[in-house]
Amino acid sequence: MEVFETVDGFSRALESARAAGRTVGLVPTMGALHAGHRSLLARAAQECDHVAATIFVNPLQFGDPDDIEHYPRTLGADLAVCRAEGVASVLAPSVAEMFPGWPAPVATTVSVAGVSEPWEGRARPGHFDGVCTVVAKLFSAAGRCRAYFGEKDFQQLAVVRRMTADLSMPVEVVACPTVREPDGLALSSRNVRLSAAERRAATVLGRALAAGRQSVAAGERRPGAVADRMAGVVGSEPLAELDYAAAVDPASLAVPDDLSAAPAVRLLVAARVGPVRLIDNCDAPLPDRALVAAGAAEKGRT
């Protein structure tokens, strides 16, 4: 495994891999790697010949100085994870390498209108501009590849997909399922900041999503009513403070007038538990469509 501190060295390594006929799989991370990241690396290794990872805590996507100050940095352990998962190339640059002149403002940034504006975009102004700017730089360095992102950060996934399509980047964005603890809590690098009591309380996000999913399965088609059901579950946990709960169209992240009119449904929830802001999401299949799909599949087998 080669570890690069410069973008140029990393880019040349991936160019060499493609020149040798190898396909490249890219896993962008901010380090503090956990089982969720391992699943992305493993998926890339299954589907690509040369796996590349990036480890960079991007200052542009943090609006809260306390959040970036306490974000875990575990480069040695992260490199060990990458090595164990068969990663061939790692980019671990300094802030100065990625953004020369920092902390002077970055003159050129990337912004995606629409899908980036609600939910996390409203709660964290400028966050997705920071995400898109650094991801665009990483995609530029990596070149033609498949890039693996977890569904846990569902809005980020949607924003990156839109940016990649709009800018005709030679990158296939691959979505990977959320990895969870046995009690349902979505894995996150921020979970380590929770106390034991807060860690138990954090499972309320998963319970809220389950309640919303059950509501849709029972026939509820009013997005506001589904959101209220999820909000009520979060509100029942004294250590959790709800930010938002919503039932949305997964492509646009907009709330439809009626869930029956949406091509699909995604449930979103965000809440602060102690010092940590957590997000989670899941799909919510519409039963009538599930029955139609099952019937079509059965017909195809006969």
N, C-alpha and C positions, 0 to 999 in steps of 0.2 A: 504494500500500500504506500502510495506517495502522498505526502502532505505538502500543500503549496500555501505560501503566504501571499503570493502575488496572483492577480487575475490573469496576467499574461502566461505564467507558467502552467496554470490550471487549464487555460484555453488551449494551449499547445498540446497538452497531454490528451485532451479529448479529440482534438483534430487528428492526432496520430492514431488514436483508437479507431476512428471512423475510416481513416486512410487504409487501415489494415482490415477493413471490412467488418468491424465490430459495431454493434448497435450500442447506444449510450442511454443509460437510465440515470436521471438526476433527481436527488432528494434534497431540496433546500430546507435547512433547519436553523434554529437559533440555539442549538446545543441543548444541554441538560436532557440528553436523550433517554427516553424511557421505552417501554414495550410498544407504545404506539409508533414511535419512530422506527423501532426494529421491524415492525410489520411493513412499513413503507420500504425499508431497505431490502427486506426479504422479497417483497413483491417485485421490486426493480431487478433483483438478482434472478428471479424466475423468468422474467420477460426480456432481459437485456444482457448483452455480453460484457459490458463494461459499466460498472456502477460507480457513480460519482455522487459525493455528498458535499454540501456546504454548511459550515458552522459559523454563523455571524449574528451577533446580537445587534439588530438594526436600530440605531437611535432615531431614525426618522419616523418610526411607527409608534413611538412611545410619547404620549402627551403628558403623562404623570411622571415627574422626576423620581418619585419614590418607587414607582413600578420598575423603571429601568435600573435603579440603584440596587434593588433587591432581587432582580432577575438572576437566577442561578447560573453560574459560569463554571463548567466542569470539563474543560477541554481534554485533560488527560483521560478521564473516564469515557468521554465521548469518542475519542480516537480508538479506545479499546473496543467499544461497541462496534464502530465502523469496521475495524479489523476482523472482529468475530463474524460479522455479517457479510464478509467478502467484498467490501468496498475497495475499489482500485485507486481512486483519486479523491482527495479531500481538499477543499479550499477552506482555509481558516484565516481570513485576512484581518488586518487591523482596520479600525474606522478610517484612518488616514488613507489606507490603500483603496477602500471603497469610495470614500468621499474626500478627495484631496482638498485641503483648506479648512476642513472641519476644525472648530465649530462654526465657521462662517456658513451662512445659509447656502444650501445647494441651489444653484441657479436653474437647473433643469430637472423637473419632476414629471411624473406620469400620473394623470388623474383619469378615473373612469366615472362618468356621470351615470346617474340613474341607480344601478344596482348597488353602488357603494354608499348611497346617501342615507337610507333608513337604518334602523337598528344599531349595529355597531358603528356605522358612520355617524349617526346622530349622537351616540354616547361618547364617541372618541373622535372628535373633529381632527381631520388630517391623517388619521390612522391609515386609511387605505391608500392615500397618496404615498405615504411612506412605504407601505407594502409593495405597491405597484412599481415604485421607483427602484427599489432594491431587487425585486424579482425580474424586472426588465433588464437590469444590469447582469444578473446571474444568467438569465436566458441568453443574453448576448455573448457572455463569456463561454457558455456551454455549447452553443450552436445547436444543430439539429439533434433532437433527443426526445425521449419521453420523460415527463416530469411528474413526480408522484406527490400528491397532497392528500391529507386526511380530511374526511368529511366532518370531523369534530369542529373545525373552523369553517362552517358551511358557507357563510357569506364571503369569506376570503376566497374559497374555492370558486364561487360564482364570479367574483370580481376578476380573479386571475384568468379564468376561462374567457371572459368578455374581452379583457385586455389583449390576450393572446390572439383571439380571432380578429379583433379590430385592427391590430397592428401586423397581421399576417406573419406572425412569428413561426419559425419552423419547429414548433414544439407541440407535442401531443400531451395535453394535461390529463392525467389519469387520477380518478377519485378512488380513494381506498376507505373501507369502513372504519368507523370509530372503534377504538379498542377501549374496553372498560374493565374496571376492577370487578371482582365477584359480586359486590353489592350494587353494581350499576354505575358507579361514578366514572365519568369519562376521564381517561388519563390526561393529565396536563402537567407541564413543568411547574406550574404555580401551586399545585396541590401540596408541595412540600412546605409551604408557608402556613398551612392550616394547623391549628392545635388539634388535639384528639377530639375534643367536643365539636369543633368546627368541621373536622373531617367527617364526623357522623352526620352533622347537619347538612353537609354539602350533597348528600344523597337525595335531598329534596328536589333537586333539578331533574334527576331521572324519574322520580315519582310523579312530578308534574307532567313530564312528557308522556309517561304511561297513561295518566289520567286523560290527557288530551287525545291520545291515540284511541283510548276506549270510547271517548265521546264521539269521535268521528265514526268508529266502527259501529256504534249504536244508532247512527243515522243523523247525528247533528251536522248541519250544513251551514250554520251561521258562524263565520270565523270569529266574531266577537264573543259568542257563547263558548267556543272552544278555548279561546284565550282566557276568558274569565275562569273557566274550570282549572286551567293550569295555574293562573295567578292565585286562586284560592288555596291550592296545595302549597305553593311557596309561602303564602301568608300564614299558613299554619305552623311554620317553623320559626321560632323566636329568634334564632341566630341568623336568619336569612332576610335580606332586604331585596325585594324584587326590583329589577330594572325594567324588563319587558317580557311579555309572553305573547306569541302571535302564531297564527296559522296563515301561511303564505304560499304563493306560487314559487316553486323552487328555482325557476329560471330568472324571474324578474325581482323576486323578493317582495313583491307587492301583495297587499291583502286583497283578495278577490271579493266581490260583492256576495258571492255564493260559492261555497267550496265545490259544488257540483259543476260549476262552470270552469274550474281550473283543470289544466291537463294533469296535474298531480298536486299533492299537498305536502308541505314541509312544516313541522312544528319547531319553533325557536323559543328559547328561554335564556334569560341572563339574570343573574342575581349576585349580590355581594354577600359573602359569608366571611365575617370577621374582616381582616385586612385585604381579602382577595376577591376579585371580581371573576366569576366563573360563567362560562357559556356552554350550552349544549343544544342538541337538535336531534330530530329523528323524522323519518317519513311517516305518513299516516294514510295508508291505502284506503281508498273508497271501496266499501264492500261490493257495491254493484259492479264496479269495474273489475275487481278481483274475480268475481264470479264469471264475468264475460271472458276474462283472460283464461281462466281455468277451463271454461267450456270450449274455447277455441283450441287450447292445447290438447284437450281430450279428443276433440273432433279430428285433429291432425294425426293422432295416433291410431285412429280407426280407419 
